[in-house]
Amino acid sequence: MNKFTAGIGSLALVAGSAFFVVTAQGQAASAANPQVTTSLSASAVLGSWVHNGSYTDWQEDPTQPTLEDGLKLGERETRTITGSTETTDWVTESPGDGWVQVAERTVIVKPAWTETIPGEPSQWWNFQPNKTEGPFDGPPTFPKDPRGTWTHKGQLPPGHEGADGVYQQGQGNGSWFFRQAGTPDQKIEHAAVTRQELKFERTSPDVTEYRWQILEWVDDNGGENGGENGTTPTDPAQPDDDQGVGAATETRPDQPRREKNRAPGATNPRVPTVIDAGL
């Protein structure tokens, strides 16, 4: 092998090595930053679900309600409404189901009273015979007798007690009288007029109610844009030269990579341009 042939072989070997070094460096950069080759059109705007200050209505069912599109349920809140006891006024019958009688009383509408029917007082009459000669042959007939006149004397005086009817006080030519005993007052007892009154109670148990925060999606730019996955596609931000690892960048395989701070036409010091093959 002459020197010229050996020089060409060495040149090819060096050029291949340089290509391998450049390719390896590109792969290493890609491995260090997996998002370098991420397509900009697939990037997503980051944000968060934020409580907008409103809540669902309170409900006794712990099952989550359904919201309209673009909204999401947040934390659940719970409250307990303490049970209460209702009591009726005095009534004469139950208000309905669920009420329990707890008291009873008797109300006097009209008190008991005694009705008195007055009796008849005793009566006493005196018979006065017509003026005739000789003694009166009695007894006279009450209440009328043609031989004389009956005169009412009022109540029976003491000393004239006895059975009702015509009687003579004394013997012989004594006077004739008629007596009628009085009747006592009649008393009628009337019972009181009353009614029964009742009180009822109804107790309500403690009730647990639930509500949820209502969330809206807010992206990093402050906009509200709801989405099922919590992300909203928007125009991607252009990468800066000083973006750190993990920042999205764009690769352009149709343009050669240019080293920073290198003048156009300058050679890469890492790849030799002159090969000393001993020519």
GROMACS elastic network, one bead per residue, 0.5 to 0.9 nm:
[ bonds ]
;  ai    aj funct       b0    kb
    1     4     6  0.82365   500
    1     5     6  0.63668   500
    1     6     6  0.66996   500
    2     5     6  0.55632   500
    2     6     6  0.63818   500
    2     7     6  0.87426   500
    3     6     6  0.50922   500
    3     7     6  0.60586   500
    3     8     6  0.87417   500
    3   277     6  0.78486   500
    3   278     6  0.71023   500
    3   279     6  0.60801   500
    4     7     6  0.51032   500
    4     8     6  0.63858   500
    4     9     6  0.88173   500
    4   277     6  0.84014   500
    4   278     6  0.88451   500
    4   279     6  0.66777   500
    5     8     6  0.52778   500
    5     9     6  0.64298   500
    5    10     6  0.87597   500
    6     9     6  0.52232   500
    6    10     6  0.62606   500
    6    11     6  0.86596   500
    6   277     6  0.71249   500
    6   278     6  0.86122   500
    6   279     6  0.87798   500
    7    10     6  0.51250   500
    7    11     6  0.61480   500
    7    12     6  0.87136   500
    7   275     6  0.80829   500
    7   276     6  0.78126   500
    7   278     6  0.70259   500
    7   279     6  0.66875   500
    8    11     6  0.50437   500
    8    12     6  0.63016   500
    8    13     6  0.87049   500
    8   277     6  0.79606   500
    9    12     6  0.51880   500
    9    13     6  0.62609   500
    9    14     6  0.87462   500
    9   277     6  0.88752   500
   10    13     6  0.50488   500
   10    14     6  0.62445   500
   10    15     6  0.86776   500
   10   275     6  0.78487   500
   10   276     6  0.87463   500
   10   277     6  0.64672   500
   11    14     6  0.52240   500
   11    15     6  0.62216   500
   11    16     6  0.86380   500
   11   274     6  0.88869   500
   11   275     6  0.63200   500
   11   276     6  0.86769   500
   11   277     6  0.75870   500
   12    15     6  0.51868   500
   12    16     6  0.61807   500
   12    17     6  0.86397   500
   13    16     6  0.52560   500
   13    17     6  0.62913   500
   13    18     6  0.87907   500
   14    17     6  0.51077   500
   14    18     6  0.62904   500
   14    19     6  0.88085   500
   14   271     6  0.86624   500
   14   272     6  0.82923   500
   14   275     6  0.80621   500
   15    18     6  0.51034   500
   15    19     6  0.63535   500
   15    20     6  0.87231   500
   15   271     6  0.81621   500
   15   272     6  0.86815   500
   16    19     6  0.51405   500
   16    20     6  0.62619   500
   16    21     6  0.87118   500
   17    20     6  0.50815   500
   17    21     6  0.62491   500
   17    22     6  0.87859   500
   18    21     6  0.51065   500
   18    22     6  0.63325   500
   18    23     6  0.86419   500
   18   270     6  0.82453   500
   18   271     6  0.61123   500
   18   272     6  0.86228   500
   19    22     6  0.52510   500
   19    23     6  0.61265   500
   19    24     6  0.85508   500
   20    23     6  0.51471   500
   20    24     6  0.60352   500
   20    25     6  0.85719   500
   21    24     6  0.51861   500
   21    25     6  0.62121   500
   21    26     6  0.87928   500
   22    25     6  0.52328   500
   22    26     6  0.64562   500
   22    27     6  0.88833   500
   23    26     6  0.52487   500
   23    27     6  0.63967   500
   23    28     6  0.87116   500
   24    27     6  0.51296   500
   24    28     6  0.60954   500
   24    29     6  0.86314   500
   25    28     6  0.50822   500
   25    29     6  0.62547   500
   25    30     6  0.86730   500
   26    29     6  0.51921   500
   26    30     6  0.63024   500
   26    31     6  0.87287   500
   27    30     6  0.50445   500
   27    31     6  0.61887   500
   27    32     6  0.86746   500
   28    31     6  0.50605   500
   28    32     6  0.62048   500
   28    33     6  0.86698   500
   29    32     6  0.51425   500
   29    33     6  0.62496   500
   29    34     6  0.84744   500
   29    36     6  0.83963   500
   30    33     6  0.52248   500
   30    34     6  0.56627   500
   30    35     6  0.78936   500
   30    36     6  0.63632   500
   30    37     6  0.74439   500
   31    34     6  0.56670   500
   32    36     6  0.89912   500
   32   245     6  0.77044   500
   32   246     6  0.89835   500
   33    36     6  0.56792   500
   33    37     6  0.85645   500
   33   245     6  0.56620   500
   33   246     6  0.59142   500
   33   247     6  0.82378   500
   34    37     6  0.68734   500
   34    38     6  0.76488   500
   34   245     6  0.85640   500
   34   246     6  0.70613   500
   35    39     6  0.85151   500
   35   245     6  0.81724   500
   35   246     6  0.57365   500
   35   247     6  0.65469   500
   35   248     6  0.54241   500
   35   249     6  0.69879   500
   36    39     6  0.86456   500
   36   245     6  0.85890   500
   36   246     6  0.75911   500
   36   247     6  0.73399   500
   36   248     6  0.57510   500
   36   250     6  0.65480   500
   36   251     6  0.72144   500
   37    40     6  0.88853   500
   37   248     6  0.77025   500
   37   249     6  0.66579   500
   37   250     6  0.62573   500
   37   251     6  0.60570   500
   38    41     6  0.86944   500
   38    42     6  0.75481   500
   38    43     6  0.79284   500
   38   248     6  0.63864   500
   38   249     6  0.70125   500
   38   250     6  0.72147   500
   38   251     6  0.86019   500
   39    42     6  0.55962   500
   39    43     6  0.71067   500
   39   248     6  0.80670   500
   39   249     6  0.81471   500
   39   250     6  0.70434   500
   39   251     6  0.87957   500
   40    43     6  0.54760   500
   40   235     6  0.84499   500
   40   236     6  0.60259   500
   40   237     6  0.83260   500
   40   238     6  0.86264   500
   40   248     6  0.71813   500
   40   249     6  0.75999   500
   40   250     6  0.70604   500
   41    44     6  0.84692   500
   41   233     6  0.85358   500
   41   234     6  0.86456   500
   41   235     6  0.75775   500
   41   236     6  0.68753   500
   42   233     6  0.79986   500
   42   236     6  0.85256   500
   43   233     6  0.72201   500
   43   234     6  0.81777   500
   43   235     6  0.84748   500
   43   236     6  0.63699   500
   43   248     6  0.79809   500
   44   231     6  0.63032   500
   44   232     6  0.63046   500
   44   233     6  0.50832   500
   44   234     6  0.68392   500
   44   235     6  0.87106   500
   44   236     6  0.76081   500
   45   219     6  0.66742   500
   45   220     6  0.71714   500
   45   221     6  0.88813   500
   45   231     6  0.60949   500
   45   232     6  0.57903   500
   45   233     6  0.59342   500
   45   234     6  0.63382   500
   45   235     6  0.85384   500
   45   236     6  0.78499   500
   46   218     6  0.88552   500
   46   219     6  0.58413   500
   46   220     6  0.59487   500
   46   230     6  0.82045   500
   46   231     6  0.62623   500
   46   232     6  0.77944   500
   47   217     6  0.71238   500
   47   218     6  0.55933   500
   47   221     6  0.82834   500
   47   222     6  0.85282   500
   47   230     6  0.73818   500
   47   231     6  0.69705   500
   47   232     6  0.86409   500
   48   216     6  0.83088   500
   48   217     6  0.57599   500
   48   218     6  0.55447   500
   48   219     6  0.63132   500
   48   220     6  0.80062   500
   48   230     6  0.69644   500
   48   231     6  0.84566   500
   49    71     6  0.88842   500
   49    72     6  0.78266   500
   49    74     6  0.85796   500
   49   215     6  0.56575   500
   49   216     6  0.53523   500
   49   218     6  0.61041   500
   49   219     6  0.85825   500
   49   226     6  0.85839   500
   49   230     6  0.73671   500
   50    53     6  0.88946   500
   50    74     6  0.86743   500
   50   214     6  0.83095   500
   50   215     6  0.50906   500
   50   216     6  0.53638   500
   50   217     6  0.61531   500
   50   218     6  0.65473   500
   51    54     6  0.73516   500
   51    55     6  0.89214   500
   51    73     6  0.89819   500
   51    74     6  0.72980   500
   51   213     6  0.64078   500
   51   214     6  0.58207   500
   51   216     6  0.64199   500
   51   217     6  0.88837   500
   52    55     6  0.86035   500
   52   213     6  0.80918   500
   52   214     6  0.63760   500
   52   215     6  0.57458   500
   52   216     6  0.63302   500
   53   213     6  0.75153   500
   53   214     6  0.72926   500
   53   215     6  0.82774   500
   54   212     6  0.88189   500
   54   213     6  0.63631   500
   54   214     6  0.57285   500
   54   215     6  0.82604   500
   55    58     6  0.85552   500
   55    73     6  0.88360   500
   55   211     6  0.65861   500
   55   212     6  0.55894   500
   55   214     6  0.53465   500
   55   215     6  0.89298   500
   56    59     6  0.86179   500
   56    65     6  0.80388   500
   56    73     6  0.87213   500
   56   210     6  0.87629   500
   56   211     6  0.53886   500
   56   212     6  0.54779   500
   56   213     6  0.66631   500
   56   214     6  0.68929   500
   57   210     6  0.81286   500
   57   211     6  0.59815   500
   57   212     6  0.80724   500
   58    78     6  0.87936   500
   58    79     6  0.89091   500
   58   209     6  0.58433   500
   58   210     6  0.53259   500
   58   212     6  0.84155   500
   59    62     6  0.74082   500
   59   208     6  0.84111   500
   59   209     6  0.51281   500
   59   210     6  0.53007   500
   59   211     6  0.65846   500
   60    63     6  0.88461   500
   60   207     6  0.74085   500
   60   208     6  0.60988   500
   60   210     6  0.61551   500
   61    64     6  0.81054   500
   61   208     6  0.88169   500
   61   209     6  0.72708   500
   61   210     6  0.71965   500
   62    65     6  0.88899   500
   62   209     6  0.76441   500
   62   210     6  0.61642   500
   62   211     6  0.84331   500
   63   210     6  0.88560   500
   64    73     6  0.81320   500
   64    76     6  0.89111   500
   64   211     6  0.84340   500
   64   212     6  0.79288   500
   65    73     6  0.85716   500
   65   212     6  0.87039   500
   66    72     6  0.89948   500
   66    73     6  0.86660   500
   67    70     6  0.83655   500
   67    71     6  0.62987   500
   67    72     6  0.68746   500
   67    73     6  0.76697   500
   67   214     6  0.85766   500
   68    71     6  0.61318   500
   68    72     6  0.84072   500
   69    72     6  0.81887   500
   69   226     6  0.77721   500
   69   227     6  0.84058   500
   69   228     6  0.88155   500
   70   215     6  0.88247   500
   70   216     6  0.67824   500
   70   217     6  0.74705   500
   70   225     6  0.72775   500
   70   227     6  0.61693   500
   70   228     6  0.78218   500
   71   214     6  0.66655   500
   71   215     6  0.57215   500
   71   216     6  0.52539   500
   71   217     6  0.74596   500
   71   226     6  0.67048   500
   71   227     6  0.85234   500
   72   213     6  0.83513   500
   72   214     6  0.58964   500
   72   216     6  0.64846   500
   72   217     6  0.83220   500
   72   226     6  0.87525   500
   73    76     6  0.81953   500
   73   212     6  0.60633   500
   73   213     6  0.57499   500
   73   214     6  0.50257   500
   73   215     6  0.58763   500
   73   216     6  0.89578   500
   74   212     6  0.58838   500
   74   214     6  0.58071   500
   74   215     6  0.59673   500
   75   211     6  0.85428   500
   75   212     6  0.56551   500
   75   213     6  0.56125   500
   75   214     6  0.85243   500
   76   210     6  0.68035   500
   76   211     6  0.57018   500
   76   213     6  0.65793   500
   77   209     6  0.84451   500
   77   210     6  0.57364   500
   77   211     6  0.53433   500
   77   212     6  0.59769   500
   77   213     6  0.79112   500
   78   208     6  0.69994   500
   78   209     6  0.58045   500
   78   211     6  0.66677   500
   78   212     6  0.88467   500
   79   207     6  0.83915   500
   79   208     6  0.58067   500
   79   209     6  0.54487   500
   79   210     6  0.66082   500
   79   211     6  0.87757   500
   80   206     6  0.66909   500
   80   207     6  0.56227   500
   80   209     6  0.62871   500
   80   210     6  0.89743   500
   81   205     6  0.87459   500
   81   206     6  0.56262   500
   81   207     6  0.50938   500
   81   208     6  0.62824   500
   81   209     6  0.77054   500
   82   204     6  0.85091   500
   82   205     6  0.71720   500
   82   207     6  0.66270   500
   82   208     6  0.87315   500
   83   203     6  0.71206   500
   83   207     6  0.69432   500
   84   202     6  0.83885   500
   84   203     6  0.58155   500
   84   204     6  0.52553   500
   84   205     6  0.69994   500
   84   206     6  0.79599   500
   85   201     6  0.67002   500
   85   202     6  0.56826   500
   85   204     6  0.62329   500
   85   205     6  0.88731   500
   86   200     6  0.83141   500
   86   201     6  0.54891   500
   86   202     6  0.52178   500
   86   203     6  0.63397   500
   86   204     6  0.81941   500
   87    99     6  0.89104   500
   87   199     6  0.71270   500
   87   200     6  0.57901   500
   87   202     6  0.66461   500
   87   203     6  0.88502   500
   88    91     6  0.74682   500
   88    95     6  0.84331   500
   88   198     6  0.87366   500
   88   199     6  0.57363   500
   88   200     6  0.54599   500
   88   201     6  0.64344   500
   88   202     6  0.87435   500
   89   198     6  0.81410   500
   89   199     6  0.61464   500
   89   200     6  0.79078   500
   90   103     6  0.88316   500
   90   104     6  0.83930   500
   90   105     6  0.87104   500
   90   197     6  0.56769   500
   90   198     6  0.53404   500
   90   199     6  0.51788   500
   90   200     6  0.82482   500
   91    94     6  0.75381   500
   91    95     6  0.86158   500
   91   196     6  0.85524   500
   91   197     6  0.53167   500
   91   198     6  0.52140   500
   91   199     6  0.63253   500
   91   200     6  0.84152   500
   92   195     6  0.82280   500
   92   196     6  0.65086   500
   92   198     6  0.57252   500
   92   199     6  0.84166   500
   93    96     6  0.87218   500
   93   197     6  0.78222   500
   93   198     6  0.68690   500
   93   199     6  0.86695   500
   94    97     6  0.81401   500
   94    99     6  0.69286   500
   94   100     6  0.80946   500
   94   101     6  0.77113   500
   94   198     6  0.79810   500
   94   199     6  0.82221   500
   94   200     6  0.69284   500
   95    98     6  0.87761   500
   95    99     6  0.68582   500
   95   200     6  0.79426   500
   96    99     6  0.62352   500
   97   100     6  0.85431   500
   98   201     6  0.83866   500
   98   202     6  0.60772   500
   98   203     6  0.82258   500
   99   200     6  0.57388   500
   99   201     6  0.53700   500
   99   203     6  0.81599   500
  100   199     6  0.83244   500
  100   200     6  0.51375   500
  100   201     6  0.52577   500
  100   202     6  0.63657   500
  101   104     6  0.79768   500
  101   198     6  0.69033   500
  101   199     6  0.57432   500
  101   201     6  0.64420   500
  102   198     6  0.76997   500
  102   199     6  0.57485   500
  102   200     6  0.54994   500
  102   201     6  0.66494   500
  103   197     6  0.84575   500
  103   198     6  0.57079   500
  103   199     6  0.50441   500
  103   200     6  0.71380   500
  104   196     6  0.70447   500
  104   197     6  0.57438   500
  104   199     6  0.63733   500
  105   195     6  0.85045   500
  105   196     6  0.58765   500
  105   197     6  0.53875   500
  105   198     6  0.65411   500
  105   199     6  0.88491   500
  106   194     6  0.65605   500
  106   195     6  0.58222   500
  106   197     6  0.62593   500
  106   198     6  0.89596   500
  107   193     6  0.86665   500
  107   194     6  0.54643   500
  107   195     6  0.53832   500
  107   196     6  0.62453   500
  107   197     6  0.69925   500
  108   111     6  0.61562   500
  108   112     6  0.89865   500
  108   192     6  0.68185   500
  108   193     6  0.60122   500
  108   195     6  0.66796   500
  108   196     6  0.89932   500
  109   192     6  0.75219   500
  109   193     6  0.52941   500
  109   194     6  0.50439   500
  109   195     6  0.70042   500
  110   113     6  0.86957   500
  110   191     6  0.87895   500
  110   192     6  0.55541   500
  110   194     6  0.68131   500
  111   190     6  0.88390   500
  111   191     6  0.74129   500
  111   193     6  0.63448   500
  111   194     6  0.81373   500
  112   189     6  0.76498   500
  112   190     6  0.56230   500
  112   193     6  0.71532   500
  113   188     6  0.85503   500
  113   189     6  0.61296   500
  113   190     6  0.52603   500
  113   191     6  0.67217   500
  113   192     6  0.71810   500
  114   187     6  0.65191   500
  114   188     6  0.56000   500
  114   190     6  0.58606   500
  114   191     6  0.86408   500
  115   186     6  0.81898   500
  115   187     6  0.56058   500
  115   189     6  0.61319   500
  115   190     6  0.72395   500
  116   185     6  0.65212   500
  116   186     6  0.55795   500
  116   188     6  0.61933   500
  116   189     6  0.86119   500
  117   185     6  0.55974   500
  117   187     6  0.61372   500
  117   188     6  0.79040   500
  118   183     6  0.84895   500
  118   184     6  0.71592   500
  118   186     6  0.61815   500
  118   187     6  0.84004   500
  119   182     6  0.70292   500
  119   186     6  0.64912   500
  120   123     6  0.87398   500
  120   181     6  0.83685   500
  120   184     6  0.67460   500
  120   185     6  0.76948   500
  121   155     6  0.68110   500
  121   156     6  0.88197   500
  121   180     6  0.87048   500
  121   181     6  0.71232   500
  121   183     6  0.62387   500
  121   184     6  0.78426   500
  122   154     6  0.78279   500
  122   155     6  0.51351   500
  122   156     6  0.57708   500
  122   179     6  0.75340   500
  122   180     6  0.55852   500
  122   183     6  0.73772   500
  123   152     6  0.77561   500
  123   153     6  0.75404   500
  123   154     6  0.55908   500
  123   156     6  0.55491   500
  123   178     6  0.81410   500
  123   179     6  0.57312   500
  123   181     6  0.64058   500
  123   182     6  0.69176   500
  124   151     6  0.86212   500
  124   152     6  0.60988   500
  124   153     6  0.54231   500
  124   154     6  0.55601   500
  124   155     6  0.56240   500
  124   156     6  0.50023   500
  124   157     6  0.79918   500
  124   177     6  0.71816   500
  124   178     6  0.57377   500
  124   180     6  0.63838   500
  124   181     6  0.86143   500
  125   150     6  0.61363   500
  125   151     6  0.53213   500
  125   153     6  0.52640   500
  125   154     6  0.73837   500
  125   155     6  0.89118   500
  125   156     6  0.85152   500
  125   176     6  0.87478   500
  125   177     6  0.55485   500
  125   179     6  0.64260   500
  125   180     6  0.88021   500
  126   149     6  0.82661   500
  126   150     6  0.55758   500
  126   151     6  0.51890   500
  126   152     6  0.64845   500
  126   153     6  0.67887   500
  126   175     6  0.76506   500
  126   176     6  0.62256   500
  126   178     6  0.64300   500
  126   179     6  0.89193   500
  127   140     6  0.74800   500
  127   142     6  0.89058   500
  127   148     6  0.66953   500
  127   149     6  0.56475   500
  127   151     6  0.62752   500
  127   152     6  0.89763   500
  127   175     6  0.71440   500
  127   176     6  0.54842   500
  127   177     6  0.58222   500
  127   178     6  0.78627   500
  128   147     6  0.85710   500
  128   148     6  0.54307   500
  128   149     6  0.52817   500
  128   150     6  0.63435   500
  128   151     6  0.74843   500
  128   175     6  0.79197   500
  128   176     6  0.78914   500
  129   132     6  0.80373   500
  129   136     6  0.70003   500
  129   140     6  0.87264   500
  129   146     6  0.88401   500
  129   147     6  0.57219   500
  129   149     6  0.64386   500
  129   150     6  0.87794   500
  130   136     6  0.89940   500
  130   146     6  0.84810   500
  130   147     6  0.57219   500
  130   149     6  0.75910   500
  131   148     6  0.85865   500
  132   135     6  0.80026   500
  132   136     6  0.82531   500
  133   136     6  0.87845   500
  135   172     6  0.87035   500
  135   173     6  0.64042   500
  136   139     6  0.84980   500
  136   147     6  0.87105   500
  136   173     6  0.70334   500
  137   140     6  0.81716   500
  137   173     6  0.84442   500
  138   141     6  0.85519   500
  138   168     6  0.88428   500
  138   176     6  0.78075   500
  139   166     6  0.72892   500
  139   167     6  0.76002   500
  139   168     6  0.78223   500
  139   176     6  0.69826   500
  140   143     6  0.88220   500
  140   144     6  0.80913   500
  140   145     6  0.60806   500
  140   146     6  0.88768   500
  140   147     6  0.76812   500
  140   148     6  0.80108   500
  140   166     6  0.76742   500
  140   176     6  0.74473   500
  140   177     6  0.88962   500
  141   144     6  0.58222   500
  141   145     6  0.51487   500
  141   146     6  0.87252   500
  141   166     6  0.79069   500
  142   145     6  0.66727   500
  142   150     6  0.76523   500
  142   165     6  0.82262   500
  142   166     6  0.72170   500
  142   178     6  0.74115   500
  143   149     6  0.87373   500
  143   150     6  0.68268   500
  143   178     6  0.87059   500
  144   147     6  0.88084   500
  144   148     6  0.80320   500
  144   149     6  0.70803   500
  144   150     6  0.70389   500
  145   148     6  0.58067   500
  145   149     6  0.68016   500
  145   150     6  0.80971   500
  146   149     6  0.75497   500
  150   177     6  0.83790   500
  150   178     6  0.85574   500
  152   155     6  0.89138   500
  153   156     6  0.78374   500
  154   157     6  0.84811   500
  155   179     6  0.88413   500
  155   180     6  0.89335   500
  155   181     6  0.89192   500
  155   182     6  0.86829   500
  156   159     6  0.85663   500
  156   160     6  0.65387   500
  156   161     6  0.74229   500
  156   179     6  0.68466   500
  156   180     6  0.79422   500
  156   181     6  0.78516   500
  157   160     6  0.60401   500
  157   161     6  0.79496   500
  158   161     6  0.68226   500
  159   162     6  0.89479   500
  160   169     6  0.82603   500
  160   179     6  0.80289   500
  161   164     6  0.88339   500
  161   179     6  0.81975   500
  161   181     6  0.83111   500
  162   165     6  0.87696   500
  162   179     6  0.79541   500
  162   180     6  0.89470   500
  162   181     6  0.82191   500
  163   166     6  0.89649   500
  163   167     6  0.89862   500
  163   179     6  0.76192   500
  163   180     6  0.77658   500
  163   181     6  0.76785   500
  164   167     6  0.86479   500
  164   178     6  0.73191   500
  164   179     6  0.52280   500
  164   181     6  0.62652   500
  165   177     6  0.81243   500
  165   178     6  0.52567   500
  165   179     6  0.54665   500
  165   180     6  0.65868   500
  166   176     6  0.69770   500
  166   177     6  0.55410   500
  166   179     6  0.66387   500
  167   175     6  0.86521   500
  167   176     6  0.58027   500
  167   177     6  0.53642   500
  167   178     6  0.61517   500
  167   179     6  0.78599   500
  168   171     6  0.72807   500
  168   174     6  0.63155   500
  168   175     6  0.57917   500
  168   177     6  0.60439   500
  168   178     6  0.86062   500
  169   174     6  0.58397   500
  169   175     6  0.59555   500
  169   176     6  0.65265   500
  169   177     6  0.75038   500
  170   173     6  0.78885   500
  170   174     6  0.51142   500
  170   175     6  0.74121   500
  171   174     6  0.54049   500
  171   175     6  0.86481   500
  172   175     6  0.89309   500
  183   186     6  0.86743   500
  190   193     6  0.89219   500
  204   207     6  0.85689   500
  216   224     6  0.68181   500
  216   225     6  0.77084   500
  216   226     6  0.64678   500
  217   223     6  0.81747   500
  217   224     6  0.54217   500
  217   225     6  0.55512   500
  217   227     6  0.72845   500
  217   230     6  0.68078   500
  217   231     6  0.83680   500
  218   221     6  0.78587   500
  218   222     6  0.57900   500
  218   223     6  0.54345   500
  218   225     6  0.62783   500
  218   226     6  0.76125   500
  219   222     6  0.54639   500
  219   223     6  0.54838   500
  219   224     6  0.63799   500
  219   225     6  0.71094   500
  219   230     6  0.89945   500
  219   231     6  0.78855   500
  219   232     6  0.78274   500
  220   223     6  0.73760   500
  221   224     6  0.88834   500
  225   230     6  0.88922   500
  225   231     6  0.83809   500
  225   232     6  0.67679   500
  226   229     6  0.87607   500
  226   230     6  0.68377   500
  226   231     6  0.77083   500
  226   232     6  0.73860   500
  227   230     6  0.50638   500
  227   231     6  0.59244   500
  227   232     6  0.63589   500
  228   231     6  0.76093   500
  229   232     6  0.83619   500
  233   236     6  0.83917   500
  237   248     6  0.86033   500
  238   248     6  0.83547   500
  238   249     6  0.77128   500
  238   250     6  0.86400   500
  239   242     6  0.83149   500
  239   243     6  0.65962   500
  239   247     6  0.74245   500
  239   248     6  0.65231   500
  239   249     6  0.55220   500
  239   250     6  0.76999   500
  240   243     6  0.54098   500
  240   249     6  0.82879   500
  241   244     6  0.88768   500
  243   246     6  0.82405   500
  243   247     6  0.59300   500
  243   248     6  0.82910   500
  243   249     6  0.84379   500
  244   247     6  0.58616   500
  245   248     6  0.86571   500
  246   249     6  0.89655   500
  252   255     6  0.59273   500
  252   256     6  0.83404   500
  252   257     6  0.88749   500
  253   256     6  0.72602   500
  253   257     6  0.86831   500
  255   258     6  0.89003   500
  258   261     6  0.89557   500
  258   262     6  0.77224   500
  258   264     6  0.89165   500
  259   262     6  0.58778   500
  259   263     6  0.89377   500
  259   268     6  0.87987   500
  260   263     6  0.87267   500
  262   265     6  0.85110   500
  262   266     6  0.66354   500
  262   267     6  0.88310   500
  263   266     6  0.56522   500
  264   267     6  0.88044   500
  266   269     6  0.88866   500
  267   270     6  0.87243   500
  267   271     6  0.80725   500
  267   272     6  0.87015   500
  267   273     6  0.80398   500
  268   271     6  0.56393   500
  268   272     6  0.77034   500
  268   273     6  0.86637   500
  269   272     6  0.66065   500
  269   273     6  0.86549   500
  272   275     6  0.68416   500
  275   278     6  0.87182   500
  276   279     6  0.69399   500
